[in-house]
Structure formats: structure tokens, C-alpha cells
Amino acid sequence: MQIELTQESLQNLETFAPLLNKDASEMINEALQMYFEEAAQKIAQEQNSETNLSYEEFWDDFEI
């Protein structure tokens, strides 16, 4: 796997590392963990919104 960071991201890592008392790898891993948690929540919400219909919505076009 090859990962490329923008110059801005590299500069931010260099700037924030001493301020946060963390190394670049730790900050990247924390950022990715937050990203994946947010992505998982977004996916779960989208899946729920596709399948959770109200009673009226579900039976609206159903004719007996």
C-alpha cells in the first residue's frame, strides 16, 4: 500500500506534533479511526433510512 499526503497535511503534522506531544503516526491513526467511526455511522443511518418506513409509508400504495 502506498499513501501520499499533501504538502499541507505534512506541514500540519509537523506543526501539531509537538503541540499535541504526539508523533505523526499516532495522529494519522487517530484521525483515521475518527473517520471510520463517522463513516460507519453515516452508512448505518443511510441503511436505516432506506428500510425504516412508517406504517403509512409502507401501506400507502398497497390495495386489498
mmCIF file of the N, C-alpha and C atoms, coordinates in Angstrom:
data_MODEL
# 
_entry.id   MODEL 
# 
loop_
_atom_site.group_PDB 
_atom_site.id 
_atom_site.type_symbol 
_atom_site.label_atom_id 
_atom_site.label_alt_id 
_atom_site.label_comp_id 
_atom_site.label_asym_id 
_atom_site.label_entity_id 
_atom_site.label_seq_id 
_atom_site.pdbx_PDB_ins_code 
_atom_site.Cartn_x 
_atom_site.Cartn_y 
_atom_site.Cartn_z 
_atom_site.occupancy 
_atom_site.B_iso_or_equiv 
_atom_site.pdbx_formal_charge 
_atom_site.auth_seq_id 
_atom_site.auth_comp_id 
_atom_site.auth_asym_id 
_atom_site.auth_atom_id 
_atom_site.pdbx_PDB_model_num 
ATOM 1   N N  . MET A 1 1  ? 0.851   -1.166 0.000  1.00 0.00 ? 1  MET A N  1 
ATOM 2   C CA . MET A 1 1  ? 0.000   0.000  0.000  1.00 0.00 ? 1  MET A CA 1 
ATOM 3   C C  . MET A 1 1  ? 0.902   1.236  0.000  1.00 0.00 ? 1  MET A C  1 
ATOM 4   N N  . GLN A 1 2  ? 0.514   2.176  -0.808 1.00 0.00 ? 2  GLN A N  1 
ATOM 5   C CA . GLN A 1 2  ? 1.253   3.421  -0.863 1.00 0.00 ? 2  GLN A CA 1 
ATOM 6   C C  . GLN A 1 2  ? 0.307   4.561  -0.495 1.00 0.00 ? 2  GLN A C  1 
ATOM 7   N N  . ILE A 1 3  ? 0.724   5.383  0.452  1.00 0.00 ? 3  ILE A N  1 
ATOM 8   C CA . ILE A 1 3  ? -0.089  6.505  0.904  1.00 0.00 ? 3  ILE A CA 1 
ATOM 9   C C  . ILE A 1 3  ? 0.664   7.794  0.616  1.00 0.00 ? 3  ILE A C  1 
ATOM 10  N N  . GLU A 1 4  ? -0.025  8.720  -0.009 1.00 0.00 ? 4  GLU A N  1 
ATOM 11  C CA . GLU A 1 4  ? 0.578   10.011 -0.307 1.00 0.00 ? 4  GLU A CA 1 
ATOM 12  C C  . GLU A 1 4  ? -0.197  11.097 0.427  1.00 0.00 ? 4  GLU A C  1 
ATOM 13  N N  . LEU A 1 5  ? 0.512   11.965 1.084  1.00 0.00 ? 5  LEU A N  1 
ATOM 14  C CA . LEU A 1 5  ? -0.100  13.082 1.799  1.00 0.00 ? 5  LEU A CA 1 
ATOM 15  C C  . LEU A 1 5  ? 0.222   14.377 1.067  1.00 0.00 ? 5  LEU A C  1 
ATOM 16  N N  . THR A 1 6  ? -0.713  15.309 1.151  1.00 0.00 ? 6  THR A N  1 
ATOM 17  C CA . THR A 1 6  ? -0.474  16.610 0.545  1.00 0.00 ? 6  THR A CA 1 
ATOM 18  C C  . THR A 1 6  ? 0.578   17.364 1.357  1.00 0.00 ? 6  THR A C  1 
ATOM 19  N N  . GLN A 1 7  ? 1.163   18.347 0.746  1.00 0.00 ? 7  GLN A N  1 
ATOM 20  C CA . GLN A 1 7  ? 2.154   19.171 1.435  1.00 0.00 ? 7  GLN A CA 1 
ATOM 21  C C  . GLN A 1 7  ? 1.531   19.852 2.650  1.00 0.00 ? 7  GLN A C  1 
ATOM 22  N N  . GLU A 1 8  ? 0.302   20.280 2.516  1.00 0.00 ? 8  GLU A N  1 
ATOM 23  C CA . GLU A 1 8  ? -0.402  20.931 3.627  1.00 0.00 ? 8  GLU A CA 1 
ATOM 24  C C  . GLU A 1 8  ? -0.573  19.975 4.804  1.00 0.00 ? 8  GLU A C  1 
ATOM 25  N N  . SER A 1 9  ? -0.951  18.724 4.507  1.00 0.00 ? 9  SER A N  1 
ATOM 26  C CA . SER A 1 9  ? -1.101  17.734 5.578  1.00 0.00 ? 9  SER A CA 1 
ATOM 27  C C  . SER A 1 9  ? 0.231   17.460 6.267  1.00 0.00 ? 9  SER A C  1 
ATOM 28  N N  . LEU A 1 10 ? 1.285   17.368 5.490  1.00 0.00 ? 10 LEU A N  1 
ATOM 29  C CA . LEU A 1 10 ? 2.609   17.143 6.072  1.00 0.00 ? 10 LEU A CA 1 
ATOM 30  C C  . LEU A 1 10 ? 3.009   18.307 6.975  1.00 0.00 ? 10 LEU A C  1 
ATOM 31  N N  . GLN A 1 11 ? 2.753   19.515 6.517  1.00 0.00 ? 11 GLN A N  1 
ATOM 32  C CA . GLN A 1 11 ? 3.071   20.689 7.329  1.00 0.00 ? 11 GLN A CA 1 
ATOM 33  C C  . GLN A 1 11 ? 2.255   20.705 8.615  1.00 0.00 ? 11 GLN A C  1 
ATOM 34  N N  . ASN A 1 12 ? 0.972   20.349 8.510  1.00 0.00 ? 12 ASN A N  1 
ATOM 35  C CA . ASN A 1 12 ? 0.125   20.296 9.707  1.00 0.00 ? 12 ASN A CA 1 
ATOM 36  C C  . ASN A 1 12 ? 0.628   19.245 10.691 1.00 0.00 ? 12 ASN A C  1 
ATOM 37  N N  . LEU A 1 13 ? 1.056   18.098 10.190 1.00 0.00 ? 13 LEU A N  1 
ATOM 38  C CA . LEU A 1 13 ? 1.615   17.072 11.071 1.00 0.00 ? 13 LEU A CA 1 
ATOM 39  C C  . LEU A 1 13 ? 2.844   17.595 11.802 1.00 0.00 ? 13 LEU A C  1 
ATOM 40  N N  . GLU A 1 14 ? 3.710   18.261 11.078 1.00 0.00 ? 14 GLU A N  1 
ATOM 41  C CA . GLU A 1 14 ? 4.925   18.811 11.690 1.00 0.00 ? 14 GLU A CA 1 
ATOM 42  C C  . GLU A 1 14 ? 4.595   19.908 12.695 1.00 0.00 ? 14 GLU A C  1 
ATOM 43  N N  . THR A 1 15 ? 3.577   20.695 12.407 1.00 0.00 ? 15 THR A N  1 
ATOM 44  C CA . THR A 1 15 ? 3.197   21.792 13.299 1.00 0.00 ? 15 THR A CA 1 
ATOM 45  C C  . THR A 1 15 ? 2.537   21.275 14.570 1.00 0.00 ? 15 THR A C  1 
ATOM 46  N N  . PHE A 1 16 ? 1.601   20.354 14.417 1.00 0.00 ? 16 PHE A N  1 
ATOM 47  C CA . PHE A 1 16 ? 0.804   19.907 15.557 1.00 0.00 ? 16 PHE A CA 1 
ATOM 48  C C  . PHE A 1 16 ? 1.469   18.827 16.401 1.00 0.00 ? 16 PHE A C  1 
ATOM 49  N N  . ALA A 1 17 ? 2.407   18.096 15.847 1.00 0.00 ? 17 ALA A N  1 
ATOM 50  C CA . ALA A 1 17 ? 3.053   17.018 16.608 1.00 0.00 ? 17 ALA A CA 1 
ATOM 51  C C  . ALA A 1 17 ? 3.637   17.504 17.932 1.00 0.00 ? 17 ALA A C  1 
ATOM 52  N N  . PRO A 1 18 ? 4.447   18.540 17.934 1.00 0.00 ? 18 PRO A N  1 
ATOM 53  C CA . PRO A 1 18 ? 4.984   18.987 19.228 1.00 0.00 ? 18 PRO A CA 1 
ATOM 54  C C  . PRO A 1 18 ? 3.926   19.633 20.130 1.00 0.00 ? 18 PRO A C  1 
ATOM 55  N N  . LEU A 1 19 ? 2.944   20.289 19.531 1.00 0.00 ? 19 LEU A N  1 
ATOM 56  C CA . LEU A 1 19 ? 1.892   20.922 20.332 1.00 0.00 ? 19 LEU A CA 1 
ATOM 57  C C  . LEU A 1 19 ? 1.032   19.888 21.055 1.00 0.00 ? 19 LEU A C  1 
ATOM 58  N N  . LEU A 1 20 ? 0.794   18.755 20.398 1.00 0.00 ? 20 LEU A N  1 
ATOM 59  C CA . LEU A 1 20 ? -0.034  17.705 20.980 1.00 0.00 ? 20 LEU A CA 1 
ATOM 60  C C  . LEU A 1 20 ? 0.799   16.638 21.687 1.00 0.00 ? 20 LEU A C  1 
ATOM 61  N N  . ASN A 1 21 ? 2.109   16.766 21.576 1.00 0.00 ? 21 ASN A N  1 
ATOM 62  C CA . ASN A 1 21 ? 3.029   15.796 22.173 1.00 0.00 ? 21 ASN A CA 1 
ATOM 63  C C  . ASN A 1 21 ? 2.762   14.389 21.635 1.00 0.00 ? 21 ASN A C  1 
ATOM 64  N N  . LYS A 1 22 ? 2.576   14.306 20.317 1.00 0.00 ? 22 LYS A N  1 
ATOM 65  C CA . LYS A 1 22 ? 2.316   13.039 19.631 1.00 0.00 ? 22 LYS A CA 1 
ATOM 66  C C  . LYS A 1 22 ? 3.177   12.974 18.382 1.00 0.00 ? 22 LYS A C  1 
ATOM 67  N N  . ASP A 1 23 ? 3.425   11.747 17.922 1.00 0.00 ? 23 ASP A N  1 
ATOM 68  C CA . ASP A 1 23 ? 4.136   11.632 16.652 1.00 0.00 ? 23 ASP A CA 1 
ATOM 69  C C  . ASP A 1 23 ? 3.132   11.568 15.503 1.00 0.00 ? 23 ASP A C  1 
ATOM 70  N N  . ALA A 1 24 ? 3.626   11.707 14.278 1.00 0.00 ? 24 ALA A N  1 
ATOM 71  C CA . ALA A 1 24 ? 2.764   11.773 13.106 1.00 0.00 ? 24 ALA A CA 1 
ATOM 72  C C  . ALA A 1 24 ? 1.929   10.506 12.944 1.00 0.00 ? 24 ALA A C  1 
ATOM 73  N N  . SER A 1 25 ? 2.512   9.349  13.175 1.00 0.00 ? 25 SER A N  1 
ATOM 74  C CA . SER A 1 25 ? 1.779   8.089  13.024 1.00 0.00 ? 25 SER A CA 1 
ATOM 75  C C  . SER A 1 25 ? 0.593   8.022  13.967 1.00 0.00 ? 25 SER A C  1 
ATOM 76  N N  . GLU A 1 26 ? 0.792   8.456  15.193 1.00 0.00 ? 26 GLU A N  1 
ATOM 77  C CA . GLU A 1 26 ? -0.288  8.431  16.169 1.00 0.00 ? 26 GLU A CA 1 
ATOM 78  C C  . GLU A 1 26 ? -1.427  9.360  15.745 1.00 0.00 ? 26 GLU A C  1 
ATOM 79  N N  . MET A 1 27 ? -1.080  10.544 15.271 1.00 0.00 ? 27 MET A N  1 
ATOM 80  C CA . MET A 1 27 ? -2.118  11.484 14.832 1.00 0.00 ? 27 MET A CA 1 
ATOM 81  C C  . MET A 1 27 ? -2.866  10.950 13.619 1.00 0.00 ? 27 MET A C  1 
ATOM 82  N N  . ILE A 1 28 ? -2.161  10.347 12.690 1.00 0.00 ? 28 ILE A N  1 
ATOM 83  C CA . ILE A 1 28 ? -2.805  9.803  11.494 1.00 0.00 ? 28 ILE A CA 1 
ATOM 84  C C  . ILE A 1 28 ? -3.738  8.665  11.881 1.00 0.00 ? 28 ILE A C  1 
ATOM 85  N N  . ASN A 1 29 ? -3.294  7.771  12.757 1.00 0.00 ? 29 ASN A N  1 
ATOM 86  C CA . ASN A 1 29 ? -4.135  6.659  13.195 1.00 0.00 ? 29 ASN A CA 1 
ATOM 87  C C  . ASN A 1 29 ? -5.377  7.149  13.924 1.00 0.00 ? 29 ASN A C  1 
ATOM 88  N N  . GLU A 1 30 ? -5.236  8.163  14.776 1.00 0.00 ? 30 GLU A N  1 
ATOM 89  C CA . GLU A 1 30 ? -6.394  8.726  15.476 1.00 0.00 ? 30 GLU A CA 1 
ATOM 90  C C  . GLU A 1 30 ? -7.371  9.358  14.489 1.00 0.00 ? 30 GLU A C  1 
ATOM 91  N N  . ALA A 1 31 ? -6.839  10.075 13.505 1.00 0.00 ? 31 ALA A N  1 
ATOM 92  C CA . ALA A 1 31 ? -7.695  10.722 12.510 1.00 0.00 ? 31 ALA A CA 1 
ATOM 93  C C  . ALA A 1 31 ? -8.439  9.676  11.679 1.00 0.00 ? 31 ALA A C  1 
ATOM 94  N N  . LEU A 1 32 ? -7.752  8.614  11.300 1.00 0.00 ? 32 LEU A N  1 
ATOM 95  C CA . LEU A 1 32 ? -8.402  7.560  10.530 1.00 0.00 ? 32 LEU A CA 1 
ATOM 96  C C  . LEU A 1 32 ? -9.460  6.842  11.359 1.00 0.00 ? 32 LEU A C  1 
ATOM 97  N N  . GLN A 1 33 ? -9.187  6.622  12.620 1.00 0.00 ? 33 GLN A N  1 
ATOM 98  C CA . GLN A 1 33 ? -10.163 5.981  13.496 1.00 0.00 ? 33 GLN A CA 1 
ATOM 99  C C  . GLN A 1 33 ? -11.437 6.820  13.577 1.00 0.00 ? 33 GLN A C  1 
ATOM 100 N N  . MET A 1 34 ? -11.288 8.135  13.752 1.00 0.00 ? 34 MET A N  1 
ATOM 101 C CA . MET A 1 34 ? -12.455 9.024  13.793 1.00 0.00 ? 34 MET A CA 1 
ATOM 102 C C  . MET A 1 34 ? -13.190 8.995  12.457 1.00 0.00 ? 34 MET A C  1 
ATOM 103 N N  . TYR A 1 35 ? -12.451 9.015  11.354 1.00 0.00 ? 35 TYR A N  1 
ATOM 104 C CA . TYR A 1 35 ? -13.056 8.983  10.023 1.00 0.00 ? 35 TYR A CA 1 
ATOM 105 C C  . TYR A 1 35 ? -13.893 7.717  9.836  1.00 0.00 ? 35 TYR A C  1 
ATOM 106 N N  . PHE A 1 36 ? -13.321 6.561  10.198 1.00 0.00 ? 36 PHE A N  1 
ATOM 107 C CA . PHE A 1 36 ? -14.031 5.300  10.013 1.00 0.00 ? 36 PHE A CA 1 
ATOM 108 C C  . PHE A 1 36 ? -15.254 5.198  10.914 1.00 0.00 ? 36 PHE A C  1 
ATOM 109 N N  . GLU A 1 37 ? -15.186 5.727  12.114 1.00 0.00 ? 37 GLU A N  1 
ATOM 110 C CA . GLU A 1 37 ? -16.345 5.729  13.010 1.00 0.00 ? 37 GLU A CA 1 
ATOM 111 C C  . GLU A 1 37 ? -17.464 6.576  12.433 1.00 0.00 ? 37 GLU A C  1 
ATOM 112 N N  . GLU A 1 38 ? -17.113 7.761  11.914 1.00 0.00 ? 38 GLU A N  1 
ATOM 113 C CA . GLU A 1 38 ? -18.119 8.632  11.306 1.00 0.00 ? 38 GLU A CA 1 
ATOM 114 C C  . GLU A 1 38 ? -18.695 7.997  10.048 1.00 0.00 ? 38 GLU A C  1 
ATOM 115 N N  . ALA A 1 39 ? -17.844 7.359  9.243  1.00 0.00 ? 39 ALA A N  1 
ATOM 116 C CA . ALA A 1 39 ? -18.310 6.708  8.017  1.00 0.00 ? 39 ALA A CA 1 
ATOM 117 C C  . ALA A 1 39 ? -19.261 5.565  8.355  1.00 0.00 ? 39 ALA A C  1 
ATOM 118 N N  . ALA A 1 40 ? -18.942 4.786  9.368  1.00 0.00 ? 40 ALA A N  1 
ATOM 119 C CA . ALA A 1 40 ? -19.801 3.671  9.772  1.00 0.00 ? 40 ALA A CA 1 
ATOM 120 C C  . ALA A 1 40 ? -21.154 4.189  10.254 1.00 0.00 ? 40 ALA A C  1 
ATOM 121 N N  . GLN A 1 41 ? -21.158 5.285  11.010 1.00 0.00 ? 41 GLN A N  1 
ATOM 122 C CA . GLN A 1 41 ? -22.422 5.870  11.474 1.00 0.00 ? 41 GLN A CA 1 
ATOM 123 C C  . GLN A 1 41 ? -23.249 6.372  10.287 1.00 0.00 ? 41 GLN A C  1 
ATOM 124 N N  . LYS A 1 42 ? -22.587 7.005  9.337  1.00 0.00 ? 42 LYS A N  1 
ATOM 125 C CA . LYS A 1 42 ? -23.287 7.520  8.165  1.00 0.00 ? 42 LYS A CA 1 
ATOM 126 C C  . LYS A 1 42 ? -23.904 6.383  7.359  1.00 0.00 ? 42 LYS A C  1 
ATOM 127 N N  . ILE A 1 43 ? -23.144 5.308  7.180  1.00 0.00 ? 43 ILE A N  1 
ATOM 128 C CA . ILE A 1 43 ? -23.651 4.158  6.438  1.00 0.00 ? 43 ILE A CA 1 
ATOM 129 C C  . ILE A 1 43 ? -24.840 3.544  7.172  1.00 0.00 ? 43 ILE A C  1 
ATOM 130 N N  . ALA A 1 44 ? -24.735 3.413  8.483  1.00 0.00 ? 44 ALA A N  1 
ATOM 131 C CA . ALA A 1 44 ? -25.827 2.842  9.271  1.00 0.00 ? 44 ALA A CA 1 
ATOM 132 C C  . ALA A 1 44 ? -27.077 3.711  9.166  1.00 0.00 ? 44 ALA A C  1 
ATOM 133 N N  . GLN A 1 45 ? -26.913 5.024  9.215  1.00 0.00 ? 45 GLN A N  1 
ATOM 134 C CA . GLN A 1 45 ? -28.062 5.925  9.108  1.00 0.00 ? 45 GLN A CA 1 
ATOM 135 C C  . GLN A 1 45 ? -28.711 5.818  7.739  1.00 0.00 ? 45 GLN A C  1 
ATOM 136 N N  . GLU A 1 46 ? -27.886 5.729  6.682  1.00 0.00 ? 46 GLU A N  1 
ATOM 137 C CA . GLU A 1 46 ? -28.428 5.605  5.333  1.00 0.00 ? 46 GLU A CA 1 
ATOM 138 C C  . GLU A 1 46 ? -29.178 4.297  5.166  1.00 0.00 ? 46 GLU A C  1 
ATOM 139 N N  . GLN A 1 47 ? -28.641 3.217  5.715  1.00 0.00 ? 47 GLN A N  1 
ATOM 140 C CA . GLN A 1 47 ? -29.315 1.929  5.621  1.00 0.00 ? 47 GLN A CA 1 
ATOM 141 C C  . GLN A 1 47 ? -30.619 1.943  6.407  1.00 0.00 ? 47 GLN A C  1 
ATOM 142 N N  . ASN A 1 48 ? -30.620 2.571  7.560  1.00 0.00 ? 48 ASN A N  1 
ATOM 143 C CA . ASN A 1 48 ? -31.838 2.647  8.360  1.00 0.00 ? 48 ASN A CA 1 
ATOM 144 C C  . ASN A 1 48 ? -32.894 3.496  7.672  1.00 0.00 ? 48 ASN A C  1 
ATOM 145 N N  . SER A 1 49 ? -32.465 4.564  7.034  1.00 0.00 ? 49 SER A N  1 
ATOM 146 C CA . SER A 1 49 ? -33.439 5.438  6.379  1.00 0.00 ? 49 SER A CA 1 
ATOM 147 C C  . SER A 1 49 ? -34.051 4.763  5.160  1.00 0.00 ? 49 SER A C  1 
ATOM 148 N N  . GLU A 1 50 ? -33.352 3.795  4.572  1.00 0.00 ? 50 GLU A N  1 
ATOM 149 C CA . GLU A 1 50 ? -33.888 3.087  3.417  1.00 0.00 ? 50 GLU A CA 1 
ATOM 150 C C  . GLU A 1 50 ? -34.883 2.009  3.827  1.00 0.00 ? 50 GLU A C  1 
ATOM 151 N N  . THR A 1 51 ? -34.756 1.494  5.027  1.00 0.00 ? 51 THR A N  1 
ATOM 152 C CA . THR A 1 51 ? -35.581 0.355  5.415  1.00 0.00 ? 51 THR A CA 1 
ATOM 153 C C  . THR A 1 51 ? -36.639 0.684  6.463  1.00 0.00 ? 51 THR A C  1 
ATOM 154 N N  . ASN A 1 52 ? -36.515 1.790  7.144  1.00 0.00 ? 52 ASN A N  1 
ATOM 155 C CA . ASN A 1 52 ? -37.460 2.125  8.211  1.00 0.00 ? 52 ASN A CA 1 
ATOM 156 C C  . ASN A 1 52 ? -38.544 3.060  7.686  1.00 0.00 ? 52 ASN A C  1 
ATOM 157 N N  . LEU A 1 53 ? -39.621 2.466  7.225  1.00 0.00 ? 53 LEU A N  1 
ATOM 158 C CA . LEU A 1 53 ? -40.738 3.256  6.750  1.00 0.00 ? 53 LEU A CA 1 
ATOM 159 C C  . LEU A 1 53 ? -41.798 3.318  7.840  1.00 0.00 ? 53 LEU A C  1 
ATOM 160 N N  . SER A 1 54 ? -42.498 4.419  7.857  1.00 0.00 ? 54 SER A N  1 
ATOM 161 C CA . SER A 1 54 ? -43.620 4.492  8.784  1.00 0.00 ? 54 SER A CA 1 
ATOM 162 C C  . SER A 1 54 ? -44.724 3.562  8.286  1.00 0.00 ? 54 SER A C  1 
ATOM 163 N N  . TYR A 1 55 ? -45.684 3.305  9.134  1.00 0.00 ? 55 TYR A N  1 
ATOM 164 C CA . TYR A 1 55 ? -46.803 2.433  8.781  1.00 0.00 ? 55 TYR A CA 1 
ATOM 165 C C  . TYR A 1 55 ? -47.516 2.947  7.530  1.00 0.00 ? 55 TYR A C  1 
ATOM 166 N N  . GLU A 1 56 ? -47.786 4.243  7.492  1.00 0.00 ? 56 GLU A N  1 
ATOM 167 C CA . GLU A 1 56 ? -48.470 4.851  6.360  1.00 0.00 ? 56 GLU A CA 1 
ATOM 168 C C  . GLU A 1 56 ? -47.636 4.764  5.089  1.00 0.00 ? 56 GLU A C  1 
ATOM 169 N N  . GLU A 1 57 ? -46.349 5.002  5.204  1.00 0.00 ? 57 GLU A N  1 
ATOM 170 C CA . GLU A 1 57 ? -45.494 4.935  4.025  1.00 0.00 ? 57 GLU A CA 1 
ATOM 171 C C  . GLU A 1 57 ? -45.449 3.515  3.456  1.00 0.00 ? 57 GLU A C  1 
ATOM 172 N N  . PHE A 1 58 ? -45.397 2.536  4.333  1.00 0.00 ? 58 PHE A N  1 
ATOM 173 C CA . PHE A 1 58 ? -45.306 1.160  3.886  1.00 0.00 ? 58 PHE A CA 1 
ATOM 174 C C  . PHE A 1 58 ? -46.566 0.717  3.156  1.00 0.00 ? 58 PHE A C  1 
ATOM 175 N N  . TRP A 1 59 ? -47.742 1.066  3.697  1.00 0.00 ? 59 TRP A N  1 
ATOM 176 C CA . TRP A 1 59 ? -49.004 0.581  3.165  1.00 0.00 ? 59 TRP A CA 1 
ATOM 177 C C  . TRP A 1 59 ? -49.666 1.567  2.200  1.00 0.00 ? 59 TRP A C  1 
ATOM 178 N N  . ASP A 1 60 ? -49.030 2.686  1.906  1.00 0.00 ? 60 ASP A N  1 
ATOM 179 C CA . ASP A 1 60 ? -49.633 3.735  1.117  1.00 0.00 ? 60 ASP A CA 1 
ATOM 180 C C  . ASP A 1 60 ? -50.147 3.244  -0.233 1.00 0.00 ? 60 ASP A C  1 
ATOM 181 N N  . ASP A 1 61 ? -49.369 2.511  -0.997 1.00 0.00 ? 61 ASP A N  1 
ATOM 182 C CA . ASP A 1 61 ? -49.778 2.087  -2.349 1.00 0.00 ? 61 ASP A CA 1 
ATOM 183 C C  . ASP A 1 61 ? -50.291 0.660  -2.392 1.00 0.00 ? 61 ASP A C  1 
ATOM 184 N N  . PHE A 1 62 ? -50.495 0.059  -1.247 1.00 0.00 ? 62 PHE A N  1 
ATOM 185 C CA . PHE A 1 62 ? -50.970 -1.316 -1.187 1.00 0.00 ? 62 PHE A CA 1 
ATOM 186 C C  . PHE A 1 62 ? -52.488 -1.341 -1.202 1.00 0.00 ? 62 PHE A C  1 
ATOM 187 N N  . GLU A 1 63 ? -53.053 -2.106 -2.143 1.00 0.00 ? 63 GLU A N  1 
ATOM 188 C CA . GLU A 1 63 ? -54.510 -2.184 -2.252 1.00 0.00 ? 63 GLU A CA 1 
ATOM 189 C C  . GLU A 1 63 ? -54.955 -3.608 -1.977 1.00 0.00 ? 63 GLU A C  1 
ATOM 190 N N  . ILE A 1 64 ? -56.052 -3.734 -1.224 1.00 0.00 ? 64 ILE A N  1 
ATOM 191 C CA . ILE A 1 64 ? -56.591 -5.067 -0.911 1.00 0.00 ? 64 ILE A CA 1 
ATOM 192 C C  . ILE A 1 64 ? -57.774 -5.361 -1.802 1.00 0.00 ? 64 ILE A C  1 
# 
